[in-house]
Amino acid sequence: MQSHSNPLGEFDLIERFFKTGSHPNPAISLGIGDDCALLNPNPGEEMAITTDMLVEGRHFFAGTDPEALGRKALAVNLSDLAAMGAKPLGFTLAIALPQTDTQWLESFSKGLFSLANQYSCPLIGGDTTAGPLTLSITAIGSVPSGKSIRRSGAKPEDDVWVSGSLGDARLTLAALRHELSLSENDLQDIGHRMHQPTPRIELGLQLRGIATAALDISDGLLGDLQHVLDQSQVDAEIALDLLPKSSVLQKQSVAIQDLFAASGGDDYELCFTAPKNQRGAILAISQSIHLALTCIGSITPKRHHLPQVRLMKNDDHYLSESETAALMKSFDHFAK
């Protein structure tokens, strides 16, 4: 970033770009401007709180469009709320900036507040400092007491479902890294999946009382699903042929389709489990919110000491342990 005007002080920066950008929420009794924000969720509700950090060069490319970055920074947090079945209340933003570039800040705050206003989730506080470009958001939501969807509730014979399609964010990344070639039209069709993911808030709210466990897919389907298995102490059988893929991903080799759909990160779709007798209700939700929901396998009793995923392909042919391990690798924030 380059500065396009006189440097702004911290409080001028907050006042100009972040104080009045999002609409109020009646659950927030005090927002920006004091030592703490004050929240007043309804009686009988619990607060859900999540934090995600985005670091330039680690989570996004240098020079990424700031408006898209503003949306994504909030979207990845709202996606966590969606997985818990929580309704957004508000969020805080801590941001480190190399310089106070007013044009960059105008675009970033525009993208940030466009999504905040869409979900009635106002900015209620945070911090700013100088440093390498780093964005840390803490999002706060509410869920009726006892109604949150946790990772620990999956049961044997539950179905395993995913929303939307998988692998397009990883395919976009591969194209931008020149690992493979995509046409301009194909890249334009799927690029938003990496740069501007959609948090599945409405789906999460409707899955209360239906889903037994859920999480959002941030680091790869199979690696993330393993967290559900570990906390629920169950196994899963997943059919690779059933993983939903876009028409753009289906143009790639079968090996790339399987790899990107099974372990590609940044999808921010929901993976959830539910009893078989809820299939009709889930398909009705799919139709009502105009979002594809696909059953990709089932939960099974734990067979060994540690929970595991068994992968099937081509009419119940089980993949070997080495083949499965290759598809289980998900994004690691500390990997070199």
N, C-alpha and C positions, 0 to 999 in steps of 0.2 A: 504494500500500500504506500501511496505517496500523499503527503499533506497538500491540500488544495486551498487552505486558508490559514489564518493565524491559529496556533495551537489553542485548544479548549482546555479549561480546567476540568477536574473531575465532576464537580457539581453542575457546571454549565453543560457538560456533555450529557449527564443524566437528565437534566431539565429539558434540554433541547430534543433528545432522541428517544428517551425511554419513559418519561414520567406520565405522559398522557396518551400513549399510543394504543392502549387496549381498553375495551369497554369494562365497566365495573361489574362485579358479581356480588349479589346480595349476601353471599356467604363470607365476604371479606369486609370486616368492619373497619379496618385500617390498613392502607397499602403503603406505597412509597412515601417517605418523608419523615419517618420517625425511626427510633432505634430498632424496632421490630414491627412486622406486620401482625395483625390480629385477625384470626379466622373464627367464625362461629357456625360450624356445620350443624345440621339439625340434630335434635335428640335422637338417639338410637342409630347414629351413624358413626363409622370409623373413618379416620383419615388415612389415605394411602400416600406415601411419600417416596419419590424416586429421584435419583441424580444420574445424569450422564454428562461426560466430558468429551468434547471434540477438539483435537489438537491438529493444527496445520501440519501437513507432511506425514501425519499418522492416520488420521481419519478422513481427511480431504486434501485435495491438491492445492498447492499454492496458486493463487489467482482464481480460485473457484468463485463463480458468480455470487456476490454477497446476498442478493435477495433470495436465491435458492438456499444458500447456507443458513440464512435466518429462519426459513421455514423448517429446514431439516433439523436444526439444533433443537427446536421445540418438538418437532414431530417424533423424534426418537424417544423423548420422555413421555409424551402422550401415549405412545405405543405401549410402554410399560403399564400405564394406568389402564389402558384398554384390556390388557391381559389379565388384570385383577378384577375386571368388571367395575372399575371405578369411574365416576364422573369427574371431569376436571374442575378444580376450583380456582387455582392460580399457580404462578410459578415465580421463581427468583432466577436472576441471571448474574453470573460472575464472568467478567470478560477481561482478558488481557490483550492490549492492543500495541503493536509496534509503534504506531503513530495515530494521531487523531485526524484521520482522513474523513472529512465531512461528507464527501460523495459516497464513500464506502459505507459510512454509518447510516446515511439516508436510505440506501438500498437494503442494507442488512435489517434495519428496524422495520422497513416496509414489509419485508418477507416475514419477519418474526411476528409482527402484529396482525398480518393478514390471517395467519393460522390461529393466533391467540383469539382473535375476534370470532373466527368461525366456530370455535368451541367454547366461547364465553369463559376464557381462561386468562385473566388479566395478569400483567407483571406487577408483583407486589413488593419487590425489593431486590437487593443484590450488591454487587461491588464492581468497581473498575480499577484497573491498574495498567501500567506500562509493562510490556514484555512480549515474548513470542505469542502469536495469535492463538489464543486458547479460549474456548467457550464452555462454560459449565452451567448447566441448568438443573434446578431442582423443581420438579413439578409435584403439586399437591392435589389429591382428589379425594372424593368421599364415596363410601359404599355402605349400604345398610349393614348394621352389625350382624355378623355371622353369614353374610352373603358374598364375601370376597371369593374369587376363584384362585385357588392356590396351586402350587406345583405338586403338592403332596396328596392329592385326592384321587389319582387314577386307580382304577380297580380292574382286575382280570375280567375279560370279556367286554370291556369298554371298546368302542370304536376310537380310532385316531383320525382327526380331521385337520385340514389346513384351509385357510382362506386364500382367495386370489390365485396367483400363479407364482412359481418359484424360479429363481435362477437368473432373472433379467438384470438385477443389479450387478451380479458377478460377471455376467456377459458384457455389460457396459464397461465395467472396469477392465476386463480383458481387452476390449477394443481400444480403450484409451491408453492402455499400456502397450499396445501393438503386439499383443500375444496372438491375436487373430484379426481378421478383417471383417468389418460389417459395412454394408452400404449406408450412405447418408440417411436414406429413408428409414432403414431398420434401426439405426442408432437413435434417430429422432423419435421413433415409436417407443423405444424402451428406456431412453436416457433418464426420464423422470423417475423411474423406479429406483435409481441410485441417488439422484440429486434432490428429488422432492417426494419422499415416501409418504404414504397416506396412513395415518394412525387409525386403526379399526375400532374407534371409540363406540360407535353405534352397535357393532357386533358384540363387543365386550359387555355392554349393558344388557343386551338381549340374551346373552348366554348365562346370566345369573340364574341359578336354580336348574340349569340344564347341563352345563359343562361340569365335570368332576375335577378337572385340572386344566391349566392353560399357561402358556407363555408366548412372548413375541419372538419372532425369528430374526435375531440380529447377527448372530455369528455363524449361522448355517443350520438347516433343519435338523439333521441327525445329531449334531453336537449339542444343540439346544434341547432336543427331545430327551437326550441322555439325562439332563438335569431333572426332568419330570420323573424318569425312571428311578433315579437315585433317591429322590425325596419320597417317592411313593413305594419304593421297594418292589418293583414289578419289572417284567420284560415287555418288549414290544416286537411285533412282526410287521414289517413295512414292505409294501409292494412297490418297487421302483417304477414299474410300468404305470402305476396310478398317480405318480406325482404330477400335479398340474403344471403345464409348461405353455408359454406363449408361442404363437406361430413363428416368431423370430428365433427363439431358442430351438424350436424343432427343425430349423434349417441346418443346425450344426450336427456333428457326428453324434451317434448314440452315446459314446463315451463322455463327450463334453456335456451333453444333455443331463446324463445321470450325475456327473460330478457337480455341475453348477446347481442343479435343482436340489441335490442332496446335501451339499455342504457350502454352497455360496452364501456369503453374508449380505447384510443390508436389505433383506427382503421386507422386514417389518410387517409380515403377515402374522396372523395368529395360528398357532398349533394348539389344539385342545382335544381333550378326551371326553366322551359322553357315553352313557348306556345305550345299548342298541335300540331300546324302546323309545329313544328320543330322536330317531332318524327323521321321522315325519316333522317334528317341531323344528329341527335344524334346517331341513329343506324349505320349510315355510319361512324361516328367518332369511335364508338365502334369497328367496324370491322377493321378500318384502323390502330388503335393503339393496337389492340388485348387486349382489356380490357372490361370486362362485364359492361354494363350500364343498370340499371334496374329501370323501372318506378314503384314506390311504393305507389303512391297516387296522390292527387291533392290539389291545393290551393283553398280555398272557402272564400266568404265574411265573415268578422268578425261578429259573432252573438251576442256577449256580450261586456261588457266594455273592458275586457282584451282579447287579442288573445289567442287561445287555439288549441291544437291538439285533434282531435277525432280519436280514434283507432277502427278499424274494424277487425273482425275475423270471419272466417267460413260464407261466403256468406252474408256480410253486417250486421252482428250482431255487434252492438256497445258495447264496453266495458263500464262498469260503471265508475264513476268518481274515485272511490277508486282504481279500477283495473288500470286505466290509470295513476293515480298518482304514483303507485308502479313502473310503467315502465318508468316514466319521470325522475326518480332520476338519475342524472349524477354525475361525479366526481367533488368533491369540494376540492380545494387546501387547504382550511382552516378547513375542517372537521376533527374531532378527530378520 
